Amino acid sequence: MASPLINRLVDELNYPLLNADNFDAFIKSNKYSVLFCTEQPARFPESNDVAVILPELVNRFSQLTPAVVSTEFEKKVQGRYNFNVWPTLVFLNEGRFLGCISKVQDWDMYGLEIQSILGLEPRRDPGIGIPVVVNPSSTSCGQ
């Protein structure tokens, strides 16, 4: 982990740090999970902003169980959920893909987008099978 703000999520708030060993068990054991993919905060400083925002989102949407994806495992998660912008929050329902939000967003947009994502039917992971073309200016991935 490369940032005190991201480390805080794991060390103080006890968000699980996901890697190849615990990823599948975590996503399957939670009704709704949100995975925080940071990449390198030195390259993508918005990751630090999302590290501050994420606990507030979890407070607002108490059904979400948050986790931080380890930097060593993020490329696999990126390939599985087909996003190309950092940082990204990936939303799952019992391990099945719902949607994601990339970059820092306006607080109201987070509320509207997360409410919409949580209302979606889970679907196949977008990185499996036929590639999904994503508009690079879009805030959401795999859609």
Phi and psi restraints in degrees (value plus and minus 20) as a CYANA .aco file:
   2 ALA   PHI    -134.0   -94.0
   2 ALA   PSI     -20.3    19.7
   3 SER   PHI    -158.2  -118.2
   3 SER   PSI     115.1   155.1
   4 PRO   PHI     -77.5   -37.5
   4 PRO   PSI     -54.8   -14.8
   5 LEU   PHI     -88.6   -48.6
   5 LEU   PSI     -57.3   -17.3
   6 ILE   PHI     -96.4   -56.4
   6 ILE   PSI     -59.8   -19.8
   7 ASN   PHI     -77.8   -37.8
   7 ASN   PSI     -56.7   -16.7
   8 ARG   PHI     -77.6   -37.6
   8 ARG   PSI     -57.6   -17.6
   9 LEU   PHI     -80.1   -40.1
   9 LEU   PSI     -59.4   -19.4
  10 VAL   PHI    -103.3   -63.3
  10 VAL   PSI     -68.6   -28.6
  11 ASP   PHI     -95.8   -55.8
  11 ASP   PSI     -60.8   -20.8
  12 GLU   PHI    -120.9   -80.9
  12 GLU   PSI     -59.2   -19.2
  13 LEU   PHI    -114.7   -74.7
  13 LEU   PSI     -23.1    16.9
  14 ASN   PHI      41.8    81.8
  14 ASN   PSI      12.7    52.7
  15 TYR   PHI     -90.4   -50.4
  15 TYR   PSI     114.0   154.0
  16 PRO   PHI     -82.0   -42.0
  16 PRO   PSI     125.4   165.4
  17 LEU   PHI    -121.4   -81.4
  17 LEU   PSI      91.8   131.8
  18 LEU   PHI    -110.3   -70.3
  18 LEU   PSI     121.3   161.3
  19 ASN   PHI    -165.8  -125.8
  19 ASN   PSI    -191.1  -151.1
  20 ALA   PHI     -80.5   -40.5
  20 ALA   PSI     -49.5    -9.5
  21 ASP   PHI     -94.6   -54.6
  21 ASP   PSI     -52.8   -12.8
  22 ASN   PHI    -141.1  -101.1
  22 ASN   PSI     -20.9    19.1
  23 PHE   PHI     -79.9   -39.9
  23 PHE   PSI     -76.9   -36.9
  24 ASP   PHI     -82.0   -42.0
  24 ASP   PSI     -61.6   -21.6
  25 ALA   PHI     -81.8   -41.8
  25 ALA   PSI     -62.4   -22.4
  26 PHE   PHI     -83.4   -43.4
  26 PHE   PSI     -71.4   -31.4
  27 ILE   PHI     -87.2   -47.2
  27 ILE   PSI     -50.3   -10.3
  28 LYS   PHI    -100.5   -60.5
  28 LYS   PSI     -39.7     0.3
  29 SER   PHI    -112.4   -72.4
  29 SER   PSI     -21.6    18.4
  30 ASN   PHI    -140.5  -100.5
  30 ASN   PSI     115.2   155.2
  31 LYS   PHI     -77.4   -37.4
  31 LYS   PSI     -77.7   -37.7
  32 TYR   PHI    -145.3  -105.3
  32 TYR   PSI     105.1   145.1
  33 SER   PHI    -145.3  -105.3
  33 SER   PSI     132.4   172.4
  34 VAL   PHI    -146.3  -106.3
  34 VAL   PSI     104.1   144.1
  35 LEU   PHI    -123.9   -83.9
  35 LEU   PSI     106.0   146.0
  36 PHE   PHI    -117.6   -77.6
  36 PHE   PSI      93.0   133.0
  37 CYS   PHI    -125.9   -85.9
  37 CYS   PSI      95.1   135.1
  38 THR   PHI    -121.8   -81.8
  38 THR   PSI     -46.3    -6.3
  39 GLU   PHI      38.5    78.5
  39 GLU   PSI    -159.2  -119.2
  40 GLN   PHI    -124.1   -84.1
  40 GLN   PSI      93.1   133.1
  41 PRO   PHI     -76.9   -36.9
  41 PRO   PSI     -47.8    -7.8
  42 ALA   PHI     -84.9   -44.9
  42 ALA   PSI     -54.2   -14.2
  43 ARG   PHI    -106.2   -66.2
  43 ARG   PSI     -51.8   -11.8
  44 PHE   PHI    -147.7  -107.7
  44 PHE   PSI      59.3    99.3
  45 PRO   PHI     -80.8   -40.8
  45 PRO   PSI     -39.6     0.4
  46 GLU   PHI     -82.4   -42.4
  46 GLU   PSI     -39.4     0.6
  47 SER   PHI     -79.6   -39.6
  47 SER   PSI     -56.8   -16.8
  48 ASN   PHI     -85.9   -45.9
  48 ASN   PSI     -58.0   -18.0
  49 ASP   PHI     -84.2   -44.2
  49 ASP   PSI     -64.6   -24.6
  50 VAL   PHI     -85.9   -45.9
  50 VAL   PSI     -52.0   -12.0
  51 ALA   PHI     -82.4   -42.4
  51 ALA   PSI     -50.1   -10.1
  52 VAL   PHI    -101.4   -61.4
  52 VAL   PSI     -57.1   -17.1
  53 ILE   PHI     -94.7   -54.7
  53 ILE   PSI     -57.3   -17.3
  54 LEU   PHI     -74.7   -34.7
  54 LEU   PSI     -66.6   -26.6
  55 PRO   PHI     -79.6   -39.6
  55 PRO   PSI     -53.3   -13.3
  56 GLU   PHI     -88.6   -48.6
  56 GLU   PSI     -58.6   -18.6
  57 LEU   PHI     -84.9   -44.9
  57 LEU   PSI     -60.6   -20.6
  58 VAL   PHI     -86.3   -46.3
  58 VAL   PSI     -55.7   -15.7
  59 ASN   PHI     -84.6   -44.6
  59 ASN   PSI     -61.1   -21.1
  60 ARG   PHI     -91.2   -51.2
  60 ARG   PSI     -60.2   -20.2
  61 PHE   PHI    -132.6   -92.6
  61 PHE   PSI      59.7    99.7
  62 SER   PHI     -85.4   -45.4
  62 SER   PSI     -34.7     5.3
  63 GLN   PHI     -95.0   -55.0
  63 GLN   PSI     -32.3     7.7
  64 LEU   PHI    -101.9   -61.9
  64 LEU   PSI     114.3   154.3
  65 THR   PHI    -128.1   -88.1
  65 THR   PSI      95.1   135.1
  66 PRO   PHI    -108.5   -68.5
  66 PRO   PSI     135.9   175.9
  67 ALA   PHI    -172.5  -132.5
  67 ALA   PSI     135.1   175.1
  68 VAL   PHI    -126.6   -86.6
  68 VAL   PSI     111.6   151.6
  69 VAL   PHI    -107.3   -67.3
  69 VAL   PSI     109.1   149.1
  70 SER   PHI     -82.2   -42.2
  70 SER   PSI     127.0   167.0
  71 THR   PHI     -81.4   -41.4
  71 THR   PSI     -48.9    -8.9
  72 GLU   PHI     -90.4   -50.4
  72 GLU   PSI     -42.4    -2.4
  73 PHE   PHI    -126.8   -86.8
  73 PHE   PSI     -27.6    12.4
  74 GLU   PHI     -81.9   -41.9
  74 GLU   PSI     -56.3   -16.3
  75 LYS   PHI     -83.6   -43.6
  75 LYS   PSI     -55.8   -15.8
  76 LYS   PHI     -86.5   -46.5
  76 LYS   PSI     -61.5   -21.5
  77 VAL   PHI     -86.0   -46.0
  77 VAL   PSI     -61.0   -21.0
  78 GLN   PHI     -79.1   -39.1
  78 GLN   PSI     -65.4   -25.4
  79 GLY   PHI     -85.2   -45.2
  79 GLY   PSI     -58.0   -18.0
  80 ARG   PHI     -88.6   -48.6
  80 ARG   PSI     -58.2   -18.2
  81 TYR   PHI    -127.1   -87.1
  81 TYR   PSI     -17.1    22.9
  82 ASN   PHI      36.9    76.9
  82 ASN   PSI      30.8    70.8
  83 PHE   PHI    -132.3   -92.3
  83 PHE   PSI     135.5   175.5
  84 ASN   PHI    -152.2  -112.2
  84 ASN   PSI      -5.7    34.3
  85 VAL   PHI    -147.3  -107.3
  85 VAL   PSI     122.1   162.1
  86 TRP   PHI    -137.1   -97.1
  86 TRP   PSI     127.8   167.8
  87 PRO   PHI     -93.5   -53.5
  87 PRO   PSI     142.1   182.1
  88 THR   PHI    -157.2  -117.2
  88 THR   PSI     118.6   158.6
  89 LEU   PHI    -124.3   -84.3
  89 LEU   PSI     103.6   143.6
  90 VAL   PHI    -126.4   -86.4
  90 VAL   PSI     109.3   149.3
  91 PHE   PHI    -128.2   -88.2
  91 PHE   PSI     111.6   151.6
  92 LEU   PHI    -150.6  -110.6
  92 LEU   PSI     133.4   173.4
  93 ASN   PHI    -140.7  -100.7
  93 ASN   PSI      89.5   129.5
  94 GLU   PHI      28.8    68.8
  94 GLU   PSI      22.3    62.3
  95 GLY   PHI      65.7   105.7
  95 GLY   PSI     -23.1    16.9
  96 ARG   PHI    -122.8   -82.8
  96 ARG   PSI     120.2   160.2
  97 PHE   PHI     -85.7   -45.7
  97 PHE   PSI     112.8   152.8
  98 LEU   PHI    -130.5   -90.5
  98 LEU   PSI     -67.9   -27.9
  99 GLY   PHI     148.5   188.5
  99 GLY   PSI    -197.2  -157.2
 100 CYS   PHI    -173.6  -133.6
 100 CYS   PSI     142.4   182.4
 101 ILE   PHI    -148.2  -108.2
 101 ILE   PSI     108.2   148.2
 102 SER   PHI    -131.0   -91.0
 102 SER   PSI     131.1   171.1
 103 LYS   PHI      48.2    88.2
 103 LYS   PSI     155.8   195.8
 104 VAL   PHI    -100.7   -60.7
 104 VAL   PSI     117.9   157.9
 105 GLN   PHI    -144.4  -104.4
 105 GLN   PSI     144.6   184.6
 106 ASP   PHI     -83.0   -43.0
 106 ASP   PSI     123.4   163.4
 107 TRP   PHI     -73.9   -33.9
 107 TRP   PSI     -64.9   -24.9
 108 ASP   PHI     -83.2   -43.2
 108 ASP   PSI     -56.8   -16.8
 109 MET   PHI     -84.5   -44.5
 109 MET   PSI     -62.3   -22.3
 110 TYR   PHI     -75.4   -35.4
 110 TYR   PSI     -68.9   -28.9
 111 GLY   PHI     -78.3   -38.3
 111 GLY   PSI     -68.9   -28.9
 112 LEU   PHI     -85.3   -45.3
 112 LEU   PSI     -64.8   -24.8
 113 GLU   PHI     -87.7   -47.7
 113 GLU   PSI     -63.5   -23.5
 114 ILE   PHI     -86.4   -46.4
 114 ILE   PSI     -62.0   -22.0
 115 GLN   PHI     -78.3   -38.3
 115 GLN   PSI     -62.7   -22.7
 116 SER   PHI     -85.2   -45.2
 116 SER   PSI     -65.7   -25.7
 117 ILE   PHI     -81.3   -41.3
 117 ILE   PSI     -64.0   -24.0
 118 LEU   PHI     -86.4   -46.4
 118 LEU   PSI     -39.2     0.8
 119 GLY   PHI    -108.1   -68.1
 119 GLY   PSI     -24.9    15.1
 120 LEU   PHI     -98.6   -58.6
 120 LEU   PSI     134.5   174.5
 121 GLU   PHI     -98.5   -58.5
 121 GLU   PSI     115.5   155.5
 122 PRO   PHI     -79.5   -39.5
 122 PRO   PSI     129.7   169.7
 123 ARG   PHI    -160.3  -120.3
 123 ARG   PSI     154.4   194.4
 124 ARG   PHI     -78.2   -38.2
 124 ARG   PSI     122.9   162.9
 125 ASP   PHI     -76.5   -36.5
 125 ASP   PSI     108.6   148.6
 126 PRO   PHI     -87.0   -47.0
 126 PRO   PSI     -38.5     1.5
 127 GLY   PHI    -104.9   -64.9
 127 GLY   PSI     -20.4    19.6
 128 ILE   PHI    -124.5   -84.5
 128 ILE   PSI     108.9   148.9
 129 GLY   PHI      71.0   111.0
 129 GLY   PSI    -159.7  -119.7
 130 ILE   PHI     -89.5   -49.5
 130 ILE   PSI     109.2   149.2
 131 PRO   PHI     -80.8   -40.8
 131 PRO   PSI     124.8   164.8
 132 VAL   PHI    -119.6   -79.6
 132 VAL   PSI     110.4   150.4
 133 VAL   PHI    -107.3   -67.3
 133 VAL   PSI     107.2   147.2
 134 VAL   PHI    -135.1   -95.1
 134 VAL   PSI     116.1   156.1
 135 ASN   PHI     -88.1   -48.1
 135 ASN   PSI      99.2   139.2
 136 PRO   PHI     -81.8   -41.8
 136 PRO   PSI     -39.2     0.8
 137 SER   PHI    -109.1   -69.1
 137 SER   PSI     -26.3    13.7
 138 SER   PHI     -92.6   -52.6
 138 SER   PSI     127.5   167.5
 139 THR   PHI    -106.0   -66.0
 139 THR   PSI     -36.3     3.7
 140 SER   PHI    -124.2   -84.2
 140 SER   PSI     134.0   174.0
 141 CYS   PHI    -132.0   -92.0
 141 CYS   PSI     141.3   181.3
 142 GLY   PHI      40.6    80.6
 142 GLY   PSI       4.4    44.4
